[in-house]
Amino acid sequence: MFLNLKQLFTGERDSLPVDCTLDFSELEYMNNHPFMHPVRVSGDVSVIAEVVTLDAVADFIHDCKCDRCLAEIHKPVQIPIKHVLVTIDTQDNDNDIVLVKNYLLPLDDLVREDLILSLPSKNLCREDCHGLCPGCGKELTDGPCGCTSKTIDPRLEILRQLTESE
């Protein structure tokens, strides 16, 4: 989806409302499809003191699996989308400055990038999730499973032999 911002950059308008729904359901990130539901973007692009700024909010449901117990997570999330828009390359490495070519802003590309950067690196169904037992697969948050954990990592077997010889 492209936003035509020519009227803002030429001074014909002071603001342009943004209210759209974007579909990123095909996007795969870290073995998940985090945006199975449409992403709603609302806000505006405005000109203040000859600076064109995108100020919007993206509302979406983050769909993923818990990294510890594999439970399905459907968490509502709202992230801000704020960028300064320019038509001339400033050679500035500021991530908040976006170059707009031919007065057309590719809103879906910009929002997709901001969404991916906002996703957590670890997905947990709750902070105190204990995960699954590696032996029987029982969810440990419900309580202990009764498995005996007498297995020793083969890399540490030599240490056990040293302690038994004494």
Buried (B, 14 or more C-beta within 10 A) or exposed (E): BEBEBEBBBEEEBEBBEBEBEBEBEEBEEEEBEBBBBBBBBBBBBBBEEEEBBBBBBBBBBBBBBBBBBEBEBEEEBEBEBEBBBBEEEEEEEEEEEBEBEEBEBBBBEBBBEBBBEBBEEEBBBEEEBEBBBEEEEBBBBEEEBEEEEEEEEEEEEEEEEEEEEE
